[in-house]
Amino acid sequence: MSRYTISLAILAAALSSTAALGQEAVKWETNCAPQGCLLQTEVLRGESGDPPDASDFHEYVGVDVALERQTRKPAYFTFHVNPEADRDQGVSIAFTKTGSKADAAKVNLDSDGTSKLDVSDCDDKTCAVRVPLGLVKKTKDSRNLNLLEKFLKADDLLVLYTKGGKQYRTMIPLSSFQTEYQRVLTAEFGVANPGKK
């Protein structure tokens, strides 16, 4: 068993403590070209028992979502983490939903749990995980994990990686992605009612 295997009980406790701190919406930058649009954000990594240095760009977790204009579907998703991340451990992602208004501090992991992704490439700036078409292959007995669907329905994305054997976790609120995605569909792709199919 990998030392990076995540205990759902420990993860749920970490999520609850992160939710209690309150998460602000993150800014997504969008650049469009004739082929499609690229939505990008960078978020300072979570504290994880070791406060991050906001002046060090290596301490940020980045997400890129490339959308094809013709299909209006993802060409790829890319997750960027510290270049010194333990490559053999990969990067794990999970999605959360916040509890009801009566229990707003409660955060629940999505029913798909965590997904471990292999690191695609590392250089002196970042280690990247690229997911073509935004589809994470699950076990042969289950369907693929559709990242766009998760980004549009979940409240938060949790990104986990290890560096020097220590686990680092970062919570990224998804509400601003959902707003920007709808704007891009309307403004750039000409979809009149992006919420309706």
PyMOL commands that set and color helices and strands:
alter all, ss='L'
color gray80, all
select helices_A, chain A and resi 8-21+57-59+87-89+101-103+147-153+175-187
alter helices_A, ss='H'
color red, helices_A
select strands_A, chain A and resi 29-33+36-44+60-68+74-81+91-98+107-109+115-117+121-122+127-132+135-136+145-146+156-163+166-173
alter strands_A, ss='S'
color yellow, strands_A
deselect
rebuild
show_as cartoon
